[in-house]
Amino acid sequence: RRVCSGDVGPGQQAARRWDLPPLTNSFCYKNLHGSFMGKDMPQGERNWCWAGIKRLGCHARLGFRYSWQELNTMAVQAGAPLPPGTFYPMLNAQVCDTRDAGASKAWTAAELAIAEEWFEKNVNVYVLNLPMNKERWVFMDARLKELHIRAVRVEGVDMRMPAALREAKREGLIPADFNLSRAKADAWKVGLSGILGRVGCASAHFRGQRRAVQDKKPLAVIFEDDVWPEKDFVPRLWQLVENELPCDWEVVSLSSKCPFGMCVSPQLSRVQPDANEPESSCHGGVNYGFQGVLYRTAKLDALQREWQRVVFDEGRPQCLDVDVALASISDRVAYYAVPFVQSPGFLSEIHMQSSRETVDSDGSAGFPAAACAAHGGCQGLGLIGDCCPTAAGVQLGCCSAERAACGGIESGVDFVVDGAWSTTVNNIAGPDRCCELCQKEPQCSAWTWVKDSGLGGLFPGQCWLKGGRVVRRPRKDGVVSGLARSAADEAGAGAGADSAKDEKAVLREVL
C-alpha cells in the first residue's frame, strides 16, 4: 500500500473514436473548415465535429475549471455543430469530471502525521527550472517549504544555447539520431513557428525522470516552476495513492486539461488515446498538462525509452509536447490523470510567461532592465525586466503595449453585472492577467482582480470573471476592475493616449 491502492486497474485501454456517418462529418467540415482549422487539411484526416467541440469548448477556456458537459454546451453556443447522438470524451464522467471531486477536506492530526511520514519515506520532489528563471525556483522552493516538502532543483534545457543539443544527446535526453533541422522544417508545415522550447521542455522532463531513478525512492513528483501546490498537497497525494490509484499505474498527471478517457475513481481518470485525431498529429488536442506529475520510479526506465521514441519523431512535430506524446501511447502505458475541473485539486497554475513559449519564439534569453525602464507605465513601480517581473518573479506584463488590451479600468471599484454567468480563478499575479483571462472567455464582459483574497503565500490574488452589463460600481478597497476590450468599445471607453495613460496610472496605484 505504499505505492498503490490494491485495486488491479481497468487494464489496457484501446484508442477510442466517435464514428460518424460521412455526410455528418462533411457537414461539420464545411461549417468549420477554414475558420479556425487548417485550410489545407483534407476532410478525411480528422473528426471535424469533435474538433469543433474541442476548439470552441475546451481549447477556448484552458484556464477555467469546467466539466466536459459544460464545455459541450459552451461549444455549441459558440457555433460548433453538434450532430445527433452523443459523444462522451470522459466515460463515467459523473464520477470524477466534477469540481466537487477536488474539494478540500478536514484532515485529522493523525492523518496529517501519517501522510507526512509516508511522503518522507516514499516520495522525492523535483522542480524543473531554466537558468534564466531562477527567481521562479526561489518562489517554488519557498512554497514547498511551507508545505514541509524538500525539493531538488533540476536544471532546465535551453535549446538556444550553442552546445545544448549536443549536450542533451550526450546525456541521453535526446536520441543521437534526432534531426533538429528536419523537425523544424516539418513543424513549420503544420503551423508551429518554433520548437526549441518544446525540445528543451521534453529534455528537462526526461532529465528529471533520470534523476528520480537514480535517487531510488519508489515515487517521484516532478513540478514545472509555474505551479502552486495546494496547502494539503501531501495528504491529498497520500490518500490518492493508498485509496484510489490502481496497482498497474506508471504515471499520473496531477492536473489534466481537456481530459480524454474514463473515470475510475472520484479523483482519477484512465487516459485513452483520442483516435478522432490522426496519428500523424500525435492524436493531439486532449489531456494537456504536465505542471505536476507523479511517477512510479521502478517503471521509469522502460517508460522513458518508449516515450522518447514518440516525442522525438521528426515527422510528427506535435509529439514534441510531452503530455500529448504520452497520451498518444496510453493504450500501451498505464497513464492516469486528475481532471483539471476538480477544484481546488492538487495544484493551480501560476499565470506567468511560459518559458517554453519564450524559447519557442527565439526571444531574448534574459529581461534587460533598460527595456522596462523605457516604458512610462513601469517607472516608479520598482520592477525589473522586459515583462516587468517583480523580485518574486511575478510577470506583470505592464510594459508590453500589446497587453494593454482591456479598457474602463478602475482601481478600488468592484463591477456588479446583471448577468448570471461568473467564475473565479485563483493565484492571479496582477490585473493584466485577469484582463487576459477575461478576453479568452467568450462569456466574460467584465472582470475584477482582488489583490489579496486570503489565499496566502506569494500569490494571494484572485480574478473574478463576469458576464453581463455593468449596472453598479461600488467602492471596494484592494481591487481593480475592467471591461473586456469588446465591452470597453461598446461602452465607449477611450482607446487613445489619454486612456492608455489612465490605465497605466491605475496599475501603478494598485501595485
C-alpha positions as CSV (number, residue, x, y, z in Angstrom):
1,R,0.0,0.0,0.0
2,R,3.0,2.3,-0.1
3,V,2.6,2.8,-3.9
4,C,-1.0,1.8,-4.8
5,S,-4.5,1.1,-3.5
6,G,-4.5,-2.7,-4.1
7,D,-7.0,-2.5,-7.0
8,V,-5.9,-4.1,-10.2
9,G,-7.0,-1.3,-12.5
10,P,-9.1,-1.3,-15.7
11,G,-6.5,-3.0,-17.9
12,Q,-5.1,-2.0,-21.2
13,Q,-7.1,0.9,-22.9
14,A,-7.8,0.9,-26.6
15,A,-7.9,4.1,-28.6
16,R,-11.5,5.4,-28.8
17,R,-13.2,7.1,-31.7
18,W,-16.6,8.8,-32.3
19,D,-17.7,7.2,-35.5
20,L,-19.8,9.5,-37.6
21,P,-21.6,9.0,-41.0
22,P,-19.5,10.6,-43.8
23,L,-22.3,13.1,-44.5
24,T,-22.3,14.2,-40.9
25,N,-18.6,14.7,-40.8
26,S,-18.7,16.5,-44.1
27,F,-21.4,18.9,-42.6
28,C,-19.1,19.8,-39.7
29,Y,-16.1,20.1,-42.0
30,K,-17.9,22.6,-44.2
31,N,-19.0,24.6,-41.2
32,L,-15.6,24.8,-39.5
33,H,-13.0,24.3,-42.3
34,G,-11.0,27.4,-42.9
35,S,-12.4,29.3,-39.9
36,F,-10.0,28.1,-37.2
37,M,-8.9,24.8,-38.7
38,G,-6.2,24.5,-41.3
39,K,-7.3,25.3,-44.8
40,D,-5.0,22.7,-46.3
41,M,-6.2,19.8,-44.1
42,P,-8.3,17.3,-46.1
43,Q,-11.7,16.4,-44.7
44,G,-10.9,12.7,-44.1
45,E,-8.0,13.3,-41.8
46,R,-10.0,14.1,-38.7
47,N,-13.4,14.0,-37.0
48,W,-14.5,17.6,-37.6
49,C,-17.5,17.6,-35.3
50,W,-15.3,16.6,-32.4
51,A,-12.6,19.1,-33.5
52,G,-15.2,21.9,-33.3
53,I,-16.3,20.9,-29.8
54,K,-12.7,20.8,-28.6
55,R,-11.7,24.1,-30.2
56,L,-14.8,26.2,-29.2
57,G,-15.2,24.5,-25.9
58,C,-12.1,23.4,-24.0
59,H,-9.3,25.0,-26.0
60,A,-11.0,28.4,-25.7
61,R,-11.1,28.0,-21.9
62,L,-7.9,26.2,-20.9
63,G,-7.5,28.2,-17.7
64,F,-11.0,27.5,-16.5
65,R,-12.3,24.6,-14.4
66,Y,-15.3,23.4,-16.5
67,S,-16.6,19.9,-16.9
68,W,-17.0,18.4,-20.4
69,Q,-20.8,18.7,-20.0
70,E,-20.4,22.4,-19.5
71,L,-17.8,22.7,-22.3
72,N,-20.0,20.9,-24.8
73,T,-22.8,23.4,-24.1
74,M,-20.5,26.4,-24.5
75,A,-19.0,25.0,-27.7
76,V,-22.5,24.7,-29.3
77,Q,-23.4,28.2,-28.1
78,A,-20.2,29.4,-29.8
79,G,-21.2,27.8,-33.1
80,A,-19.8,24.3,-33.0
81,P,-22.1,21.9,-35.0
82,L,-23.3,19.1,-32.7
83,P,-24.8,16.2,-34.8
84,P,-27.4,13.8,-33.4
85,G,-26.1,11.2,-31.0
86,T,-23.8,11.9,-28.0
87,F,-20.1,11.6,-27.7
88,Y,-18.5,11.4,-24.2
89,P,-14.8,12.3,-24.1
90,M,-14.9,11.3,-20.5
91,L,-16.7,8.0,-19.8
92,N,-18.3,7.7,-16.3
93,A,-17.9,11.5,-16.1
94,Q,-20.2,11.8,-13.1
95,V,-17.5,10.0,-11.0
96,C,-14.5,12.4,-11.5
97,D,-15.3,15.1,-14.0
98,T,-16.7,17.5,-11.4
99,R,-15.5,20.4,-9.4
100,D,-16.6,18.8,-6.1
101,A,-14.3,15.8,-6.7
102,G,-11.3,18.1,-5.9
103,A,-12.8,19.7,-2.7
104,S,-10.6,20.1,0.3
105,K,-11.3,18.0,3.4
106,A,-10.7,18.5,7.1
107,W,-7.7,16.3,7.9
108,T,-7.2,15.0,11.4
109,A,-3.9,15.4,13.2
110,A,-3.4,11.6,12.9
111,E,-4.0,11.6,9.2
112,L,-1.6,14.5,8.6
113,A,1.1,12.8,10.7
114,I,0.7,9.5,8.8
115,A,0.7,11.3,5.4
116,E,3.9,13.3,6.2
117,E,5.7,10.1,7.3
118,W,4.6,8.3,4.2
119,F,5.6,11.2,2.0
120,E,9.1,11.4,3.5
121,K,9.7,7.7,3.1
122,N,8.4,7.2,-0.4
123,V,8.4,10.4,-2.4
124,N,11.1,12.6,-3.9
125,V,10.2,16.0,-5.4
126,Y,11.9,17.8,-8.2
127,V,11.4,21.2,-9.8
128,L,12.3,21.9,-13.5
129,N,13.8,25.4,-13.8
130,L,15.7,27.2,-16.6
131,P,18.8,29.2,-15.7
132,M,17.1,32.4,-17.0
133,N,14.3,31.9,-14.5
134,K,16.0,31.1,-11.2
135,E,13.7,33.5,-9.4
136,R,10.9,31.0,-10.1
137,W,12.9,28.4,-8.2
138,V,13.1,30.7,-5.3
139,F,9.3,31.1,-5.0
140,M,8.7,27.4,-5.7
141,D,11.2,26.4,-3.0
142,A,9.6,28.8,-0.6
143,R,6.1,27.4,-1.3
144,L,7.2,23.8,-0.9
145,K,9.0,24.6,2.3
146,E,5.7,26.0,3.6
147,L,4.3,22.5,3.0
148,H,7.2,20.8,4.6
149,I,8.4,19.4,1.2
150,R,12.0,19.2,0.4
151,A,12.6,19.6,-3.3
152,V,15.6,19.3,-5.7
153,R,16.1,21.8,-8.5
154,V,16.7,20.2,-11.9
155,E,18.3,22.5,-14.4
156,G,16.1,23.0,-17.5
157,V,17.5,22.7,-21.0
158,D,17.6,26.0,-23.0
159,M,18.0,24.9,-26.7
160,R,19.0,28.4,-27.7
161,M,22.4,27.8,-26.2
162,P,25.1,26.8,-28.7
163,A,26.0,23.4,-27.2
164,A,22.6,22.5,-25.8
165,L,21.6,19.9,-28.5
166,R,25.0,18.2,-28.3
167,E,25.0,18.0,-24.5
168,A,21.4,16.8,-24.4
169,K,22.2,14.0,-26.8
170,R,25.4,13.1,-24.9
171,E,23.3,12.9,-21.7
172,G,20.8,10.6,-23.4
173,L,17.9,13.1,-23.1
174,I,17.5,13.3,-26.9
175,P,18.2,10.3,-29.2
176,A,21.5,10.6,-31.0
177,D,19.9,10.4,-34.4
178,F,17.3,13.2,-33.8
179,N,17.4,15.7,-36.7
180,L,16.5,19.1,-35.3
181,S,16.7,20.8,-38.7
182,R,14.2,18.3,-40.2
183,A,11.9,18.7,-37.1
184,K,11.9,22.5,-37.6
185,A,11.0,22.2,-41.2
186,D,8.2,19.7,-40.5
187,A,6.9,21.9,-37.7
188,W,6.7,24.9,-40.0
189,K,4.5,22.9,-42.4
190,V,1.9,22.3,-39.6
191,G,1.9,25.9,-38.3
192,L,4.4,25.6,-35.5
193,S,6.7,28.6,-35.8
194,G,9.2,27.4,-33.2
195,I,10.0,24.2,-31.5
196,L,13.2,24.9,-29.4
197,G,11.1,25.4,-26.3
198,R,9.3,22.1,-26.9
199,V,12.5,20.2,-27.4
200,G,14.0,21.8,-24.3
201,C,10.9,21.2,-22.2
202,A,10.8,17.5,-23.1
203,S,14.6,17.1,-22.4
204,A,14.1,18.7,-19.0
205,H,11.3,16.3,-18.1
206,F,13.5,13.3,-19.1
207,R,16.4,14.7,-17.1
208,G,14.2,15.0,-14.0
209,Q,12.9,11.4,-14.6
210,R,16.5,10.1,-14.7
211,R,17.4,11.9,-11.5
212,A,14.3,10.3,-9.9
213,V,15.5,6.8,-10.9
214,Q,19.0,7.5,-9.5
215,D,17.6,8.7,-6.2
216,K,15.8,5.4,-5.7
217,K,12.7,6.3,-3.8
218,P,9.6,4.4,-5.1
219,L,7.7,7.6,-6.1
220,A,8.7,10.9,-7.6
221,V,6.8,14.1,-8.2
222,I,8.1,16.4,-10.9
223,F,6.9,20.0,-11.0
224,E,7.3,22.7,-13.6
225,D,8.2,26.0,-12.0
226,D,4.9,27.9,-12.6
227,V,2.6,25.9,-10.3
228,W,1.1,26.4,-6.8
229,P,0.7,23.2,-4.9
230,E,-2.3,23.3,-2.6
231,K,-1.7,23.5,1.2
232,D,-2.9,19.9,1.7
233,F,-0.9,18.5,-1.2
234,V,0.9,15.9,0.9
235,P,-2.2,14.3,2.5
236,R,-4.0,14.5,-0.8
237,L,-1.3,12.6,-2.6
238,W,-1.1,10.0,0.2
239,Q,-4.9,9.4,0.1
240,L,-4.8,9.3,-3.7
241,V,-2.1,6.6,-3.8
242,E,-3.3,4.5,-1.0
243,N,-7.1,4.7,-1.6
244,E,-7.6,5.2,-5.3
245,L,-4.5,4.6,-7.5
246,P,-4.7,1.1,-9.2
247,C,-1.6,-1.1,-8.9
248,D,-1.0,-1.2,-12.7
249,W,-0.2,2.6,-12.8
250,E,3.0,4.0,-14.2
251,V,2.4,7.8,-14.4
252,V,-0.2,10.2,-13.1
253,S,-0.8,13.8,-14.3
254,L,-2.0,15.8,-11.2
255,S,-3.9,18.3,-13.4
256,S,-5.1,17.4,-16.9
257,K,-7.0,19.8,-19.1
258,C,-9.4,18.6,-21.8
259,P,-9.2,15.1,-20.3
260,F,-10.0,12.2,-22.6
261,G,-10.5,8.7,-21.1
262,M,-12.6,7.1,-18.4
263,C,-13.2,8.0,-14.7
264,V,-12.1,5.1,-12.5
265,S,-12.4,6.7,-9.0
266,P,-13.5,10.1,-7.5
267,Q,-10.2,11.8,-8.4
268,L,-8.8,9.7,-11.2
269,S,-9.3,9.1,-14.9
270,R,-7.6,6.4,-17.0
271,V,-6.2,8.2,-20.1
272,Q,-7.1,6.9,-23.5
273,P,-5.7,7.8,-27.0
274,D,-8.1,10.1,-29.0
275,A,-8.5,8.2,-32.2
276,N,-10.6,11.0,-33.6
277,E,-7.4,12.8,-34.4
278,P,-4.8,11.3,-36.9
279,E,-1.7,9.5,-35.7
280,S,0.3,12.0,-37.8
281,S,-0.7,14.8,-35.4
282,C,0.0,12.6,-32.4
283,H,-3.7,12.2,-31.6
284,G,-3.4,15.7,-30.1
285,G,-5.8,18.2,-28.6
286,V,-6.6,16.4,-25.3
287,N,-5.0,15.6,-21.9
288,Y,-3.0,18.8,-21.7
289,G,-0.9,19.5,-18.6
290,F,2.4,18.4,-17.2
291,Q,2.8,21.0,-14.5
292,G,2.8,18.3,-11.8
293,V,3.4,14.6,-12.5
294,L,3.6,11.6,-10.2
295,Y,5.9,8.7,-11.4
296,R,6.5,5.2,-10.3
297,T,10.3,5.1,-10.5
298,A,10.6,1.3,-10.9
299,K,8.7,1.8,-14.2
300,L,10.5,4.9,-15.4
301,D,13.4,3.4,-17.4
302,A,11.2,1.4,-19.7
303,L,8.6,4.1,-19.9
304,Q,11.1,6.8,-20.9
305,R,12.6,4.6,-23.7
306,E,9.2,4.2,-25.3
307,W,8.2,7.8,-24.7
308,Q,11.3,9.3,-26.2
309,R,10.8,7.4,-29.5
310,V,7.5,9.2,-29.8
311,V,8.5,12.6,-28.6
312,F,11.5,12.9,-30.9
313,D,9.8,11.7,-34.1
314,E,10.9,14.4,-36.5
315,G,7.9,13.7,-38.9
316,R,5.4,14.4,-36.1
317,P,6.3,17.7,-34.5
318,Q,3.1,17.8,-32.4
319,C,4.6,14.9,-30.5
320,L,7.3,17.2,-29.1
321,D,4.8,18.2,-26.4
322,V,5.5,15.5,-23.8
323,D,1.9,15.5,-22.5
324,V,0.5,15.0,-26.0
325,A,3.0,12.3,-26.8
326,L,2.3,10.3,-23.6
327,A,-1.4,10.4,-24.2
328,S,-0.9,9.1,-27.7
329,I,0.6,5.9,-26.3
330,S,-1.8,5.5,-23.3
331,D,-3.0,2.3,-24.9
332,R,0.4,0.8,-24.1
333,V,1.2,2.8,-20.9
334,A,-0.8,2.8,-17.7
335,Y,-1.4,6.5,-17.6
336,Y,-3.8,8.1,-15.2
337,A,-4.8,11.8,-14.7
338,V,-6.7,14.1,-12.3
339,P,-9.2,16.2,-14.4
340,F,-8.4,19.9,-14.2
341,V,-12.1,20.7,-13.4
342,Q,-11.6,19.4,-9.8
343,S,-11.3,22.4,-7.5
344,P,-9.0,23.3,-5.9
345,G,-7.5,19.9,-6.7
346,F,-3.8,19.2,-6.2
347,L,-2.3,22.4,-7.7
348,S,-3.0,25.6,-9.6
349,E,-1.1,27.1,-12.5
350,I,0.5,30.4,-11.8
351,H,-0.1,32.7,-14.8
352,M,3.5,33.6,-15.7
353,Q,5.0,34.0,-19.1
354,S,5.6,30.4,-20.4
355,S,9.3,29.6,-20.5
356,R,8.6,27.1,-23.3
357,E,6.8,29.7,-25.4
358,T,9.6,32.3,-24.8
359,V,12.2,29.9,-26.1
360,D,10.0,28.7,-29.0
361,S,9.8,32.3,-30.2
362,D,13.6,32.6,-30.1
363,G,13.3,35.6,-27.9
364,S,16.0,37.1,-25.7
365,A,17.4,34.8,-23.0
366,G,17.0,37.5,-20.4
367,F,14.9,40.5,-19.4
368,P,17.1,43.7,-19.7
369,A,16.1,46.2,-17.1
370,A,16.6,49.0,-19.6
371,A,13.8,47.8,-21.7
372,C,11.4,48.1,-18.8
373,A,12.7,51.4,-17.7
374,A,12.0,52.8,-21.1
375,H,8.2,52.4,-20.6
376,G,6.5,55.1,-18.6
377,G,3.9,52.6,-17.3
378,C,6.6,50.8,-15.3
379,Q,8.5,53.7,-13.9
380,G,8.2,54.0,-10.2
381,L,6.9,50.5,-9.7
382,G,10.2,49.1,-8.6
383,L,10.0,46.4,-11.3
384,I,12.7,44.9,-13.5
385,G,12.8,43.2,-16.8
386,D,11.2,43.4,-20.2
387,C,8.0,41.8,-19.0
388,C,8.2,43.5,-15.6
389,P,8.7,40.6,-13.2
390,T,8.8,41.6,-9.6
391,A,11.6,40.4,-7.3
392,A,9.5,37.4,-6.6
393,G,9.2,36.5,-10.3
394,V,5.6,37.6,-10.9
395,Q,5.3,38.5,-14.5
396,L,3.1,41.6,-14.6
397,G,3.5,42.3,-18.3
398,C,2.7,46.0,-17.9
399,C,5.5,47.1,-20.2
400,S,4.1,45.2,-23.2
401,A,2.0,47.5,-25.3
402,E,0.0,44.6,-26.7
403,R,-1.1,43.6,-23.2
404,A,-2.8,46.9,-22.6
405,A,-6.0,45.5,-24.2
406,C,-8.7,46.0,-21.6
407,G,-10.5,49.2,-21.1
408,G,-12.5,51.0,-18.5
409,I,-10.1,50.1,-15.7
410,E,-10.9,51.4,-12.3
411,S,-9.0,51.0,-9.0
412,G,-10.8,50.5,-5.8
413,V,-14.1,49.7,-7.6
414,D,-16.0,46.4,-8.0
415,F,-18.1,45.9,-11.1
416,V,-21.5,44.4,-10.5
417,V,-23.2,42.9,-13.6
418,D,-26.7,41.9,-14.5
419,G,-25.7,38.5,-16.0
420,A,-25.8,35.1,-14.3
421,W,-22.5,33.8,-15.6
422,S,-19.4,34.1,-13.4
423,T,-16.3,32.2,-12.5
424,T,-13.2,32.6,-10.2
425,V,-9.6,31.9,-10.9
426,N,-7.1,31.7,-8.0
427,N,-3.4,32.7,-7.7
428,I,-3.5,35.5,-10.3
429,A,-0.5,37.8,-10.0
430,G,-1.9,41.0,-11.4
431,P,-4.8,42.8,-13.1
432,D,-3.2,42.4,-16.5
433,R,-3.5,38.6,-16.2
434,C,-7.1,38.9,-15.1
435,C,-7.8,41.0,-18.2
436,E,-6.2,38.3,-20.4
437,L,-8.4,35.6,-18.9
438,C,-11.5,37.7,-19.5
439,Q,-10.6,38.1,-23.1
440,K,-10.1,34.4,-23.6
441,E,-13.5,33.6,-22.1
442,P,-16.2,34.4,-24.7
443,Q,-18.9,34.9,-21.9
444,C,-16.7,37.4,-20.0
445,S,-17.5,41.1,-20.4
446,A,-16.1,42.4,-17.1
447,W,-13.5,41.4,-14.5
448,T,-12.3,42.2,-11.0
449,W,-8.9,41.4,-9.7
450,V,-8.6,41.1,-5.9
451,K,-5.1,41.9,-4.7
452,D,-5.2,39.7,-1.6
453,S,-8.1,37.2,-1.4
454,G,-6.7,35.4,1.6
455,L,-5.2,32.5,-0.3
456,G,-1.9,33.0,1.4
457,G,1.6,32.6,0.0
458,L,3.3,34.7,-2.7
459,F,0.3,34.7,-5.0
460,P,-2.9,35.6,-3.0
461,G,-4.6,37.4,-5.9
462,Q,-7.9,36.2,-7.3
463,C,-9.6,37.0,-10.6
464,W,-13.4,37.3,-10.8
465,L,-14.8,37.0,-14.3
466,K,-18.3,38.2,-15.0
467,G,-20.8,38.1,-17.9
468,G,-23.4,40.8,-18.5
469,R,-23.8,44.5,-18.4
470,V,-22.2,46.5,-15.6
471,V,-25.0,48.0,-13.6
472,R,-23.2,49.2,-10.4
473,R,-19.7,50.2,-9.5
474,P,-19.5,50.1,-5.6
475,R,-16.2,51.1,-3.9
476,K,-14.1,48.2,-2.7
477,D,-10.6,48.5,-1.4
478,G,-7.8,46.3,-2.8
479,V,-9.5,45.5,-6.1
480,V,-9.1,46.6,-9.8
481,S,-11.9,46.2,-12.3
482,G,-12.1,46.5,-16.0
483,L,-14.0,45.6,-19.2
484,A,-13.0,43.2,-21.9
485,R,-11.9,45.1,-25.0
486,S,-15.1,44.4,-26.9
487,A,-17.2,45.6,-23.9
488,A,-15.0,48.6,-23.5
489,D,-15.5,49.6,-27.1
490,E,-19.3,49.2,-26.7
491,A,-19.2,51.3,-23.6
492,G,-17.3,54.0,-25.5
493,A,-14.1,53.7,-23.4
494,G,-11.4,55.9,-24.8
495,A,-8.7,54.0,-26.6
496,G,-6.4,57.0,-27.2
497,A,-3.2,58.0,-25.5
498,D,-5.1,59.6,-22.5
499,S,-7.0,56.4,-21.9
500,A,-3.8,54.3,-22.0
501,K,-2.1,56.7,-19.7
502,D,-5.0,56.5,-17.2
503,E,-5.0,52.7,-17.3
504,K,-1.2,52.6,-16.5
505,A,-1.8,55.0,-13.7
506,V,-4.4,52.6,-12.2
507,L,-1.9,49.7,-12.4
508,R,0.8,51.9,-10.7
509,E,-1.6,52.9,-7.9
510,V,-2.8,49.4,-7.0
511,L,0.6,47.6,-7.4
